[in-house]
Amino acid sequence: MSADITGAPGTALVTGANKGIGRAVTRRLAQLGRRVYLGARDEQRGLTAERELRGEGLDVHFVHLDVTDESSVSRAAKRIEREVGHLDALVNNAGIGGPPLPPSRTPLDEVRRTYETNVFGVIAVTNAMLPLLRRSPAGRIVNMSSVLGSLAHAAALEDPTGVFPPGVFPVLLDYNTSKAALNAVTVTYANELRDTPILVNAVSPGFVATDINGHQGTLTPEEGARIPVLLATLGPDGPTAAFVGEDSTPTGQRLSW
Ligand SMILES: NC(=O)c1ccc[n+]([C@@H]2O[C@H](COP(=O)([O-])OP(=O)(O)OC[C@H]3O[C@@H](n4cnc5c(N)ncnc54)[C@H](OP(=O)(O)O)[C@@H]3O)[C@@H](O)[C@H]2O)c1
C-alpha cells in the first residue's frame, strides 16, 4: 500500500459508491493505495461492487450506508473508527434527481426527497465522519455538486462546461437548488475548518454517462472521477472553499458559486 503525504496509509469513504462516478472514484483512490470504504445503501449492490473491485486487487470494503438514515450513517462511522480509527478523505458522492418538471409543476415532496439525499444526507455523513477526519493530518472533504447548482452561471444563462449552448440553462427545481444548497454547505464547513488541516471543496464532474441522466453524458465515469480524486488527494497547499469543474485541464476550472 502506498503512503499519503503523512507517510501513513490513506483511508477514504465514498458514499453512493456501488455504481457510476462513485464507483470510479473508489476504484481510482484504491489504485492510488488507499483503503477505501465503498458506501452503498443496498447490500447486494454494495457487495457486488466490492467483489468487482477486490477482483482487481484493490483494498475496498463495502459499508452499508444510506445517507438519509442517521442510524446507518452512525453505524458506518463506528465501524470505520473501530477498524482504522481515522479517515483521510470523505467523498460525499451519493445524489439523486427527481423527474425533470418545470418548477411550477414540481411536487414539493420531490423537492424534499432530493434535499434529504443531496443536502441533509451530506450534512449527516459529514458530521458523523468529522471526528475521524480530524484525526487525519490531512483530511479532505469532497462534495459532489454540479454546475447546475451555480447561481452565478444560472443567472447568466451560461454553462461554462459547454454542455448547454449560450442562453440555455436547465430549470430543475429540486436538483439545481439542492446542489446550490450543497455549495453553501461546502463553503460553510470550509470556513469552520479553516484553522485545521481539513480542506473542503465542491466539484462539478462534467456531463458523465450514468444512470442519473439515462447515460446521455459524454464523459465516462472514470473521466468524471478525475477532479473528485484530485480534490480528495490535495496536498497541504491545496484550496479550500473552491468549486472545481472538469474541463480536461490538469487541475480543472474554477467555477463561480
Ligand atoms: N452524471 C453526471 O453527469 C453528473 C453531473 C454532475 C453531478 N453529478 C453528481 O455525481 C454524483 C454521482 O452521480 P452519478 O452520475 O454517478 O449517478 P448514479 O450512477 O445514479 O449514482 C448515484 C449513486 O448514489 C447512490 N444513492 C442515491 N441515494 C442514496 C442514499 N440515500 N444513500 C446512499 N447512496 C445513495 C446510488 O445508489 P443506488 O444504486 O442504490 O441507487 C448510486 O450509487 C451525484 O451526486 C450527482 O448529482 C453527476
The ligand as an SDF file (V2000), in Angstrom:
LIG
                    3D

 48 52  0  0  0  0  0  0  0  0999 V2000
  -23.5770   12.1010  -14.1330 N   0  0  0  0  0  0  0  0  0  0  0  0
  -23.4110   13.4200  -14.2670 C   0  0  0  0  0  0  0  0  0  0  0  0
  -23.3420   13.9610  -15.3840 O   0  0  0  0  0  0  0  0  0  0  0  0
  -23.3070   14.2740  -13.0300 C   0  0  0  0  0  0  0  0  0  0  0  0
  -23.0510   15.6610  -13.2230 C   0  0  0  0  0  0  0  0  0  0  0  0
  -22.9320   16.4750  -12.1030 C   0  0  0  0  0  0  0  0  0  0  0  0
  -23.0420   15.9190  -10.8420 C   0  0  0  0  0  0  0  0  0  0  0  0
  -23.2750   14.5820  -10.6850 N   0  0  0  0  0  0  0  0  0  0  0  0
  -23.3680   14.0650   -9.3150 C   0  0  0  0  0  0  0  0  0  0  0  0
  -22.4980   12.9790   -9.1650 O   0  0  0  0  0  0  0  0  0  0  0  0
  -22.9730   12.1190   -8.1170 C   0  0  0  0  0  0  0  0  0  0  0  0
  -22.9750   10.6770   -8.5980 C   0  0  0  0  0  0  0  0  0  0  0  0
  -23.9310   10.5600   -9.6320 O   0  0  0  0  0  0  0  0  0  0  0  0
  -23.8200    9.5400  -10.8400 P   0  0  0  0  0  0  0  0  0  0  0  0
  -23.8390   10.3320  -12.0810 O   0  0  0  0  0  0  0  0  0  0  0  0
  -22.7060    8.5730  -10.6250 O   0  0  0  0  0  0  0  0  0  0  0  0
  -25.2500    8.8260  -10.7270 O   0  0  0  0  0  0  0  0  0  0  0  0
  -25.6910    7.3240  -10.3970 P   0  0  0  0  0  0  0  0  0  0  0  0
  -24.9790    6.3640  -11.2770 O   0  0  0  0  0  0  0  0  0  0  0  0
  -27.1790    7.3630  -10.4100 O   0  0  0  0  0  0  0  0  0  0  0  0
  -25.1540    7.0850   -8.9080 O   0  0  0  0  0  0  0  0  0  0  0  0
  -25.7710    7.6460   -7.7910 C   0  0  0  0  0  0  0  0  0  0  0  0
  -25.3060    6.8670   -6.5820 C   0  0  0  0  0  0  0  0  0  0  0  0
  -25.8930    7.4650   -5.4020 O   0  0  0  0  0  0  0  0  0  0  0  0
  -26.4690    6.4230   -4.6440 C   0  0  0  0  0  0  0  0  0  0  0  0
  -27.5070    6.8960   -3.7360 N   0  0  0  0  0  0  0  0  0  0  0  0
  -28.6660    7.5240   -4.0190 C   0  0  0  0  0  0  0  0  0  0  0  0
  -29.3550    7.7560   -2.8950 N   0  0  0  0  0  0  0  0  0  0  0  0
  -28.6120    7.2820   -1.8690 C   0  0  0  0  0  0  0  0  0  0  0  0
  -28.7640    7.2330   -0.4730 C   0  0  0  0  0  0  0  0  0  0  0  0
  -29.8660    7.7090    0.1360 N   0  0  0  0  0  0  0  0  0  0  0  0
  -27.7750    6.6910    0.2820 N   0  0  0  0  0  0  0  0  0  0  0  0
  -26.6570    6.2090   -0.3020 C   0  0  0  0  0  0  0  0  0  0  0  0
  -26.4670    6.1880   -1.6190 N   0  0  0  0  0  0  0  0  0  0  0  0
  -27.4240    6.7360   -2.4000 C   0  0  0  0  0  0  0  0  0  0  0  0
  -26.9870    5.4300   -5.6650 C   0  0  0  0  0  0  0  0  0  0  0  0
  -27.2590    4.1770   -5.0620 O   0  0  0  0  0  0  0  0  0  0  0  0
  -28.3380    3.1290   -5.6980 P   0  0  0  0  0  0  0  0  0  0  0  0
  -27.6080    2.3500   -6.7510 O   0  0  0  0  0  0  0  0  0  0  0  0
  -28.7210    2.2970   -4.5020 O   0  0  0  0  0  0  0  0  0  0  0  0
  -29.4780    3.9280   -6.2620 O   0  0  0  0  0  0  0  0  0  0  0  0
  -25.7810    5.4030   -6.6010 C   0  0  0  0  0  0  0  0  0  0  0  0
  -24.7680    4.5880   -6.0600 O   0  0  0  0  0  0  0  0  0  0  0  0
  -24.3630   12.6510   -7.7420 C   0  0  0  0  0  0  0  0  0  0  0  0
  -24.2590   13.4450   -6.5740 O   0  0  0  0  0  0  0  0  0  0  0  0
  -24.7340   13.5160   -8.9330 C   0  0  0  0  0  0  0  0  0  0  0  0
  -25.6410   14.5350   -8.5900 O   0  0  0  0  0  0  0  0  0  0  0  0
  -23.4130   13.7570  -11.7490 C   0  0  0  0  0  0  0  0  0  0  0  0
  1  2  1  0
  2  3  2  0
  2  4  1  0
  4  5  1  0
  4 48  2  0
  5  6  2  0
  6  7  1  0
  7  8  2  0
  8  9  1  0
  8 48  1  0
  9 10  1  0
  9 46  1  0
 10 11  1  0
 11 12  1  0
 11 44  1  0
 12 13  1  0
 13 14  1  0
 14 15  2  0
 14 16  1  0
 14 17  1  0
 17 18  1  0
 18 19  2  0
 18 20  1  0
 18 21  1  0
 21 22  1  0
 22 23  1  0
 23 24  1  0
 23 42  1  0
 24 25  1  0
 25 26  1  0
 25 36  1  0
 26 27  1  0
 26 35  1  0
 27 28  2  0
 28 29  1  0
 29 30  1  0
 29 35  2  0
 30 31  1  0
 30 32  2  0
 32 33  1  0
 33 34  2  0
 34 35  1  0
 36 37  1  0
 36 42  1  0
 37 38  1  0
 38 39  2  0
 38 40  1  0
 38 41  1  0
 42 43  1  0
 44 45  1  0
 44 46  1  0
 46 47  1  0
M  CHG  2   8   1  16  -1
M  END
$$$$
